Amino acid sequence: MSGPGAGLAGGPRGFYGWWAIVPAVFLILLATNGLTVGGIAAFDPTLISELGVSRADVKLGDAIQLGVTAILTLLTGWLADRFGVRIVMAGGLAALAWGFFSLGDVRSLSDLYWTRFWMGIGLSGAGLAICVVAVSRWFVTRRGLALGIVLAGTSLGNALFPWIFTRIIQVEGWREATDYAGWALLAMLFLVAFVLREWPDRLGLKPYGAEALAAAGAPDPSGVELSYAQILGRKEFWLMGIAAFGTFYTILGVNNNMILHMQNLGVRPEIGALIALPLFLAGLVGKLASGWLTDLYGRKPVWMISLSLMLAAALMLAAMNASLVPVAAVMMGLGWGANYTLLQAVAGDVFGARSLGKVMGAVTVLDASGGALGPYVTARFADASGNYQSSFMVVALLVAVALLSARALNVPTPDMQVKQP
C-alpha cells in the first residue's frame, strides 16, 4: 500500500495520527496554553486590587513563567528526544496543575511568583514545544495542516478562557476559580496515558506522506541527529529564532495587556475581556487556513503575508484609536495564527523530525524569552506613560524585524514535493 496514509487500512481517514494524535494534542494545548496565556489574564485585575500592586508587578509573573519555560525546554526537548514525549508531558501537566491549585493560596507577590515558576516548569513539559514534537513525528506531508489544527486549540482556549474565568471569578470568587483550572489540567493526563503514542512505527505505521515522498524521489525528510552545538551553528536557527522572539513578544504583550488596556479606555473588565474573542478566533482561522494554503503555495509566501498582517495591526493599535481596536484584533489574530503554525512547521522542514525535540528546545529559549518580556515590558511602558502607545510602537518594530528574518530564510516544503491525494 502506498500514499500518505499507507500503513493503515482506510487511508488518511483511518490514520491514527489524524483521528487520535491530532485531537489529543489539540485538547492538551487548549488546556495548557489557553489557561496559562489567556485564562490567567482574567485574574490580573483582582490580583492588582487585592495585593495592592501595579500592573508591571503582576506581569512580572508572566516573565517568570516564560523565562523558566525558556530555560527548562532545553532539558525537556532533550528528554523528549531521548525518552519520549509522554513521560515529559505527564510531568508537565502535573506541575501546571500544582501551579494553579497554589494560585488559590496566593497572599503576596512572592507567592504569586512561585506559582508562575511552577507554571513555567509545567509549560516546559506540556506546552507548545513538546506538543509540536508529538505531532511532527507522525507527519511528513500535511504537517502544516496537522499543526494548524492542533494549534487552533491555543486560539480557542485563549479566546474563551478569559471570559469564562472572569465569569467564574464574579460568581464564585477568584480563589475558587483556580481549582477549575487545576482539575482541567489533571484530566489531560488520561489523554497522555491512553491516546498519545510516541512514533508511528510503534503501531506498525509510517509517518503520513513518507512513502509518497520517497516515491517522488525526494530526500529523506526525517533529517539527521544533531547536537545543540550543530543546531546553534546554523544560520537557519537564528533566523527562525529572531522571528519567534519578535512575534511571541508581540502576541503575549498585546494579549496579556488587553484587558488592562480596555480598562484604561473606560471599559468594564467583563466587556474588555471579550476583545480576546476576535483576536483569538481570528487566530484559529489563521492557523487552520495556513495549513491548507501552504499545501498550495508553500510555507514562505504564506508566512510573509501573516507577518505583514501582524505589522499592520500593530501600527493600528499604536494609533490609539478605539474604533480601530476590533479591526486590529482580527488582523493580529489572522497573522499570528498563521505565523504560529508556520514557525513550528518550518522547524520540522529545516531540521527534520529526528532532532526536533532539541531544535524546539533551543527555539523555545528565544520565543519564550520574547513571550516573557512582552507582557512585562508592555505594562512597564504603559505605567511610565499612562497609555499603551509607546508599547505598541515597540511591538511594530519587532514584527518588522521578524518579517525581514523570515524573508531571509530558505524554507523547503515537503508538501510541494509530492502531489497530495
C-alpha positions as CSV (number, residue, x, y, z in Angstrom):
1,M,0.0,0.0,0.0
2,S,1.4,3.5,-0.9
3,G,0.5,7.1,-0.3
4,P,0.4,9.3,2.7
5,G,-1.9,7.1,4.6
6,A,0.0,4.0,3.9
7,G,0.4,1.6,6.8
8,L,-3.2,1.6,7.9
9,A,-6.2,0.4,6.0
10,G,-8.7,3.1,5.2
11,G,-6.1,5.6,4.0
12,P,-5.8,9.1,5.5
13,R,-9.2,9.0,7.3
14,G,-8.1,5.9,9.2
15,F,-4.6,7.1,10.0
16,Y,-4.0,7.1,13.8
17,G,-2.3,10.5,13.5
18,W,-5.4,12.2,12.2
19,W,-8.1,10.7,14.4
20,A,-6.1,10.2,17.7
21,I,-2.9,12.2,17.9
22,V,-4.1,15.4,16.4
23,P,-7.3,15.6,18.6
24,A,-5.5,14.6,21.8
25,V,-2.7,17.2,21.4
26,F,-5.4,19.8,20.4
27,L,-7.1,19.3,23.8
28,I,-3.8,19.3,25.7
29,L,-2.7,22.6,24.1
30,L,-6.1,24.1,24.6
31,A,-5.7,23.4,28.3
32,T,-2.0,24.2,28.9
33,N,-1.6,27.2,26.6
34,G,-5.1,28.5,27.0
35,L,-5.0,28.6,30.7
36,T,-1.5,30.0,31.2
37,V,-1.7,32.6,28.5
38,G,-5.3,33.6,28.1
39,G,-7.1,32.4,31.2
40,I,-4.5,33.6,33.7
41,A,-5.1,37.2,32.5
42,A,-8.6,37.1,33.9
43,F,-7.1,37.1,37.4
44,D,-5.0,40.2,36.9
45,P,-7.5,42.9,37.9
46,T,-8.3,41.1,41.1
47,L,-4.7,40.4,42.0
48,I,-3.7,44.0,41.4
49,S,-6.6,45.2,43.7
50,E,-6.2,42.5,46.4
51,L,-2.4,42.6,46.6
52,G,-2.2,46.4,46.1
53,V,0.4,46.2,43.4
54,S,1.0,47.7,39.9
55,R,0.3,46.2,36.5
56,A,4.0,45.6,35.9
57,D,4.3,43.8,39.3
58,V,1.7,41.3,38.2
59,K,3.0,41.0,34.7
60,L,6.5,40.1,36.1
61,G,4.8,36.8,36.9
62,D,4.3,36.2,33.2
63,A,8.0,36.9,32.6
64,I,9.0,34.5,35.3
65,Q,6.7,31.8,33.9
66,L,8.0,32.1,30.4
67,G,11.6,32.6,31.5
68,V,11.5,29.3,33.4
69,T,9.9,27.7,30.3
70,A,12.6,29.0,28.0
71,I,15.4,27.6,30.1
72,L,13.9,24.2,31.0
73,T,12.7,23.4,27.5
74,L,16.3,22.9,26.6
75,L,16.2,20.0,29.0
76,T,12.7,18.7,28.3
77,G,13.4,18.9,24.5
78,W,16.4,16.6,25.0
79,L,14.4,14.3,27.3
80,A,11.6,14.1,24.7
81,D,14.2,13.0,22.0
82,R,15.8,10.6,24.4
83,F,13.0,9.1,26.4
84,G,9.8,10.1,24.6
85,V,7.2,12.9,24.9
86,R,4.7,11.0,27.1
87,I,6.7,11.0,30.3
88,V,7.8,14.6,29.8
89,M,4.2,15.7,29.1
90,A,2.8,13.9,32.1
91,G,5.3,15.6,34.4
92,G,4.5,19.0,32.8
93,L,0.7,18.6,33.3
94,A,1.2,17.7,37.0
95,A,3.4,20.8,37.5
96,L,0.9,23.0,35.8
97,A,-2.0,21.7,37.9
98,W,0.0,22.3,41.1
99,G,0.7,25.8,39.9
100,F,-3.0,26.6,39.5
101,F,-4.0,24.9,42.8
102,S,-1.3,27.0,44.5
103,L,-2.6,30.2,42.8
104,G,-5.7,30.0,45.0
105,D,-3.5,30.4,48.1
106,V,-1.6,33.5,47.0
107,R,-1.3,36.2,49.7
108,S,1.7,38.2,48.4
109,L,3.7,38.9,45.3
110,S,6.3,36.4,46.4
111,D,3.5,33.7,46.5
112,L,2.4,34.7,43.0
113,Y,5.8,34.5,41.6
114,W,6.3,31.0,43.0
115,T,3.1,29.8,41.3
116,R,4.2,31.2,38.0
117,F,7.5,29.5,38.5
118,W,5.7,26.1,38.8
119,M,3.6,27.0,35.7
120,G,6.8,27.7,33.8
121,I,8.1,24.2,34.7
122,G,4.8,22.7,33.6
123,L,4.8,24.6,30.2
124,S,8.4,23.3,29.5
125,G,7.0,19.8,29.6
126,A,3.4,20.1,28.3
127,G,3.5,23.3,26.3
128,L,4.0,24.2,22.7
129,A,7.4,22.7,22.0
130,I,6.7,19.2,23.3
131,C,3.3,19.2,21.6
132,V,4.8,20.1,18.3
133,V,7.3,17.3,18.6
134,A,4.5,14.8,19.4
135,V,2.6,15.8,16.3
136,S,5.5,16.3,13.9
137,R,6.7,12.7,14.4
138,W,3.5,11.5,12.8
139,F,3.5,13.7,9.7
140,V,5.9,14.4,6.8
141,T,3.4,15.9,4.3
142,R,0.4,17.8,5.6
143,R,2.4,18.7,8.7
144,G,1.3,22.3,8.3
145,L,-2.4,21.3,8.3
146,A,-1.9,18.9,11.2
147,L,-0.1,21.5,13.3
148,G,-2.7,24.2,12.2
149,I,-5.5,22.0,13.6
150,V,-3.6,21.3,16.8
151,L,-2.5,24.9,17.4
152,A,-6.1,26.0,16.9
153,G,-6.6,24.7,20.4
154,T,-4.5,27.6,21.7
155,S,-6.7,30.1,20.0
156,L,-9.9,28.5,21.2
157,G,-8.5,28.4,24.8
158,N,-7.2,32.0,24.7
159,A,-10.5,33.2,23.2
160,L,-12.8,31.5,25.7
161,F,-10.9,31.2,29.0
162,P,-10.6,34.9,29.8
163,W,-14.3,35.3,29.5
164,I,-15.1,32.0,31.3
165,F,-12.8,32.7,34.2
166,T,-13.9,36.3,34.5
167,R,-17.4,35.0,35.0
168,I,-16.4,32.3,37.4
169,I,-14.4,34.8,39.5
170,Q,-17.5,37.1,39.6
171,V,-19.8,34.2,40.7
172,E,-17.6,32.0,42.9
173,G,-14.5,34.1,43.7
174,W,-11.0,34.1,42.2
175,R,-9.5,31.6,44.7
176,E,-12.2,29.0,43.9
177,A,-11.8,29.6,40.2
178,T,-8.2,28.4,40.3
179,D,-9.4,24.9,41.2
180,Y,-11.3,24.6,38.0
181,A,-8.1,25.1,36.0
182,G,-6.1,22.6,38.1
183,W,-8.6,19.8,37.7
184,A,-8.9,20.5,33.9
185,L,-5.2,20.1,33.6
186,L,-5.1,16.8,35.6
187,A,-7.9,15.5,33.3
188,M,-5.4,15.8,30.3
189,L,-3.3,13.0,31.9
190,F,-5.8,10.5,30.6
191,L,-5.1,11.5,27.0
192,V,-1.4,11.1,27.6
193,A,-1.8,7.7,29.1
194,F,-4.4,6.2,26.8
195,V,-4.2,8.0,23.4
196,L,-0.8,9.6,22.8
197,R,1.8,7.4,21.1
198,E,5.4,8.2,20.5
199,W,6.2,7.1,16.9
200,P,4.1,5.6,14.1
201,D,6.3,2.5,13.9
202,R,5.2,1.6,17.4
203,L,1.8,0.8,15.8
204,G,3.3,-0.7,12.6
205,L,2.7,2.6,10.6
206,K,4.8,5.1,8.7
207,P,4.6,8.9,9.1
208,Y,1.9,10.4,6.9
209,G,3.3,11.1,3.5
210,A,6.6,9.3,4.0
211,E,6.1,6.6,1.3
212,A,4.7,9.1,-1.3
213,L,7.6,11.4,-0.7
214,A,10.1,8.6,-1.2
215,A,8.3,7.5,-4.4
216,A,8.7,11.1,-5.7
217,G,12.4,10.8,-5.3
218,A,12.6,13.5,-2.5
219,P,15.3,13.3,0.1
220,D,14.6,11.8,3.5
221,P,12.8,14.5,5.4
222,S,13.5,13.0,8.9
223,G,16.9,14.7,8.9
224,V,19.9,13.6,11.0
225,E,20.7,13.5,14.6
226,L,22.1,16.9,15.6
227,S,23.8,18.2,18.8
228,Y,22.8,21.5,20.3
229,A,26.2,22.9,19.1
230,Q,25.3,21.9,15.5
231,I,21.8,23.4,15.7
232,L,23.2,26.7,17.1
233,G,25.8,26.8,14.3
234,R,23.2,27.0,11.5
235,K,22.0,30.4,10.4
236,E,18.5,29.0,9.8
237,F,18.1,28.5,13.5
238,W,18.9,32.1,14.3
239,L,16.6,33.5,11.5
240,M,13.8,31.3,12.9
241,G,14.7,32.3,16.5
242,I,14.6,36.1,15.7
243,A,11.2,35.7,14.1
244,A,10.0,33.7,17.0
245,F,11.3,36.1,19.6
246,G,9.6,39.1,17.9
247,T,6.3,37.5,17.3
248,F,5.9,35.8,20.7
249,Y,6.8,39.2,22.4
250,T,4.1,40.7,20.2
251,I,1.2,38.4,20.8
252,L,1.7,38.0,24.5
253,G,2.5,41.6,25.1
254,V,-0.7,42.6,23.3
255,N,-3.0,39.8,24.6
256,N,-1.9,39.9,28.3
257,N,-2.4,43.6,28.5
258,M,-5.6,43.9,26.5
259,I,-8.0,43.7,29.5
260,L,-6.0,46.4,31.3
261,H,-5.8,48.5,28.1
262,M,-9.5,48.3,27.7
263,Q,-10.0,49.3,31.3
264,N,-7.9,52.4,30.6
265,L,-10.4,53.2,27.9
266,G,-13.2,53.0,30.4
267,V,-14.5,49.6,29.5
268,R,-15.6,47.2,32.3
269,P,-13.4,44.0,32.8
270,E,-16.1,41.5,31.6
271,I,-16.6,43.6,28.5
272,G,-12.9,44.2,27.9
273,A,-12.2,40.5,28.2
274,L,-14.4,40.0,25.1
275,I,-11.7,41.6,22.9
276,A,-9.9,38.3,23.2
277,L,-12.7,36.7,21.1
278,P,-11.9,38.4,17.7
279,L,-8.2,38.2,18.4
280,F,-8.0,34.5,19.1
281,L,-10.9,33.3,17.0
282,A,-9.2,35.0,14.0
283,G,-6.1,33.2,15.2
284,L,-7.9,30.0,15.0
285,V,-8.9,30.8,11.4
286,G,-5.3,31.8,10.6
287,K,-3.9,28.5,11.9
288,L,-6.3,26.3,10.0
289,A,-6.1,28.4,6.8
290,S,-2.3,28.5,6.8
291,G,-2.0,24.7,6.8
292,W,-4.3,24.5,3.8
293,L,-2.6,27.4,2.0
294,T,0.9,26.1,2.4
295,D,-0.2,22.9,0.6
296,L,-0.9,25.1,-2.4
297,Y,1.7,27.9,-2.3
298,G,4.4,26.8,0.1
299,R,5.3,28.0,3.6
300,K,7.3,31.2,2.8
301,P,4.7,33.2,0.9
302,V,2.0,32.5,3.4
303,W,4.4,33.3,6.3
304,M,5.3,36.6,4.8
305,I,1.7,37.6,4.4
306,S,0.9,36.6,8.0
307,L,3.7,38.8,9.4
308,S,2.6,41.7,7.2
309,L,-0.9,41.4,8.8
310,M,0.7,41.5,12.3
311,L,2.7,44.6,11.4
312,A,-0.3,46.4,10.1
313,A,-2.3,45.5,13.2
314,A,0.5,46.7,15.5
315,L,0.6,50.1,13.7
316,M,-3.2,50.4,14.0
317,L,-3.0,49.7,17.8
318,A,-0.3,52.3,18.1
319,A,-2.7,54.9,16.6
320,M,-4.7,54.6,19.9
321,N,-8.0,54.9,18.1
322,A,-10.6,52.9,19.9
323,S,-12.6,52.3,16.7
324,L,-9.6,50.5,15.2
325,V,-9.1,48.0,18.0
326,P,-11.6,45.4,16.8
327,V,-10.2,45.5,13.3
328,A,-6.6,45.4,14.6
329,A,-7.5,42.4,16.8
330,V,-8.8,40.5,13.8
331,M,-5.8,41.3,11.7
332,M,-3.4,40.5,14.5
333,G,-5.2,37.2,15.1
334,L,-5.1,36.1,11.5
335,G,-1.5,37.0,11.1
336,W,-0.4,35.5,14.4
337,G,-2.4,32.3,13.9
338,A,-0.7,31.6,10.5
339,N,2.7,32.7,11.9
340,Y,2.4,30.5,15.0
341,T,1.7,27.4,12.8
342,L,4.3,28.1,10.3
343,L,7.1,28.6,12.8
344,Q,6.5,25.1,14.1
345,A,6.2,23.6,10.6
346,V,9.3,25.4,9.3
347,A,11.4,23.9,12.2
348,G,10.4,20.4,11.1
349,D,11.1,21.2,7.4
350,V,14.5,22.7,8.0
351,F,15.8,20.3,10.6
352,G,13.7,17.1,10.3
353,A,12.0,15.1,13.0
354,R,15.0,13.3,14.4
355,S,16.3,16.2,16.4
356,L,13.1,18.2,16.6
357,G,13.0,18.0,20.4
358,K,16.3,19.7,20.8
359,V,15.5,22.2,18.0
360,M,12.2,23.2,19.6
361,G,14.0,23.4,23.0
362,A,16.6,25.8,21.5
363,V,13.9,27.9,19.7
364,T,11.8,28.0,22.8
365,V,14.7,29.8,24.6
366,L,14.2,32.6,22.2
367,D,10.4,32.6,21.7
368,A,9.7,32.2,25.4
369,S,12.2,34.9,26.2
370,G,10.2,37.2,23.8
371,G,7.0,36.0,25.4
372,A,8.4,36.6,28.9
373,L,9.4,40.2,28.1
374,G,6.3,41.1,26.1
375,P,3.7,41.4,28.9
376,Y,6.1,42.9,31.4
377,V,7.8,45.5,29.1
378,T,4.5,46.4,27.6
379,A,3.0,47.0,31.0
380,R,6.1,48.9,32.2
381,F,5.9,51.4,29.3
382,A,2.2,51.8,30.0
383,D,2.9,52.5,33.7
384,A,5.5,55.1,32.7
385,S,3.5,56.9,30.0
386,G,-0.1,56.3,31.2
387,N,-1.1,54.6,27.9
388,Y,0.0,51.8,25.6
389,Q,1.1,53.9,22.5
390,S,4.8,53.5,23.0
391,S,4.3,49.9,23.9
392,F,2.6,49.2,20.6
393,M,5.3,51.0,18.7
394,V,7.9,48.6,20.1
395,V,5.6,45.8,19.0
396,A,5.5,47.1,15.5
397,L,9.3,47.4,15.3
398,L,9.8,43.8,16.5
399,V,7.3,42.5,13.9
400,A,9.2,44.4,11.2
401,V,12.4,42.7,12.2
402,A,10.7,39.3,12.2
403,L,9.4,39.9,8.7
404,L,13.0,40.6,7.5
405,S,14.3,37.4,9.2
406,A,11.6,35.3,7.6
407,R,12.3,36.8,4.2
408,A,16.0,35.8,4.5
409,L,15.2,32.1,5.5
410,N,15.2,29.4,2.8
411,V,12.3,27.1,3.6
412,P,11.9,23.7,2.0
413,T,8.3,22.4,1.9
414,P,7.8,18.6,1.6
415,D,4.1,19.2,0.7
416,M,5.3,20.9,-2.5
417,Q,7.4,17.9,-3.5
418,V,4.7,15.3,-3.8
419,K,1.1,15.6,-5.2
420,Q,-1.4,15.2,-2.4
421,P,-4.4,12.9,-2.8
